[in-house]
Amino acid sequence: MVIKIGDFALREQMGFTEKFPRWAVAYKFKAEESVTTLRNVTWELGRTGKLTPLAHLDAVDFYGVTVRKATLNNWGDIQRKQVAIGAPVWIRRSNDVIPEIMGRVGEPGEDETAITRPEYCPACGEKLVERGAHIFCINRTSCRPQAVARLDHFAGRDAMDIDGFSEKTAEQLYDSMEVRDPADLYHLTREQVLTLEGFKARKADKLLAALEKSKDCTLDAFLFAVGIPNVGRKTARDIANHFGTLEKVEAASAQELTAIPDVGEVVAQSVVEFFSFPENKVMIDRLLAAGVTPQTAQGKAEGVFSGMSIVVTGTLPTLSRKQAEDLIRANGGTAASSVSKKTAFVVAGEAAGSKLTKAQTLGIEVIDEAELLRRTGAQA
């Protein structure tokens, strides 16, 4: 339930924080809680090599949703919450979405079994290493799940945008061509690709052409593609625009990184750690040696929207959200994710929601896609 001030003049006086209006207060039902039994813990391997403990529970019902699994954050979380196999645990669904184990119930019993910290990777058998709060498999060459996931991420649309590449392709290349690292992709020959199941001449040529094209990439796409933990495409763009070159990003300190708006200590530390690990340095050196050339970022472009903060919301007739935001950036503007008093105008499409309402309340100009194109000269 949301309680709002009805007087629009008073709303404007009360204003907004960065994330919500001061003239509205949301009340939610208290998160439903229950007790169930922890039956097992498995360790899930991600593309960065990080292992995350997954709790398997006796089924418990939350408002008609049956929960059998919940994430435990890390090894320290397991110890802190003093959970064990066979132990009764207190569980809740945060915001009625995410199953969360809050801790154990009661004192340890005789039928419980302690959860053991894994010493070897469940996928490849490599000895694990502890880095900060997390446990990692650093076997980049022959740990199949993380290698396949890393290749798929590297080739993704928001990363190197290698057309015709998929997770299935990554699996085929791993199994048949011994492709273990993104740099290996740039050494594939036409003859090798043609031996893959489902690849005829046209499809093979298309993939090789896409690989060649991807060598000339933007710095932000490259930073996102190499898989720095906690760095999404927007953060990668902010970092690239701030430092300009890969060399400067590699040498950046946590203090220099947190000087960038919206980059906090966690992200900064992730970037510093990523470039300090030898295996990541080797991967990047191999990519550069293969001909991948991240372009020097020029910072913000100059144009009709220079100095403006612009928000895109809703579904536009012909442009995707990304295309509209790229157009704004290409004309010097900042594509913001939330509406504030600093917003120059809002580009609204079909089914625009709270951002449109907030813009109207603040008296901010709202335009459609056609007007955006007209202002940029992309449409007469």
Buried (B, 14 or more C-beta within 10 A) or exposed (E): EEEEBEEEEEBBEEEBEEEEBEBBEEEEEEBBEBEBBBEEBEBEBBBBBBBBBBBBBEEBEBEEEEBEEBBBBBBEBBEEBEBBBBBBBBBBBEEEEEBBBBEBBEEEEEEBEEBEBBEEBBBBEBEBEEEEEBBBBBBBEEBBBBBBBBBBBBBBEBBBBBEBBEBEBBBBBBEEBEBBBBBBBBEBEEEBBEEBEEBEEEBBBBBBEBBEEBBEBBBBBBBBBBBBBBBEBBBBBBBBBBBBBBEBBBEBEBEBBBEBEEBEEEBBBBBBBBBEBEEBEEBBEBBBEBEBBBBBBEEBBEBEBEEBBBBBBBEBEEBEBEEBBEBBBEBBBBBBEBBBEEBBBBBBBEEBEEBBEBBBBBEBEBBBBEBBBEBBEEEE
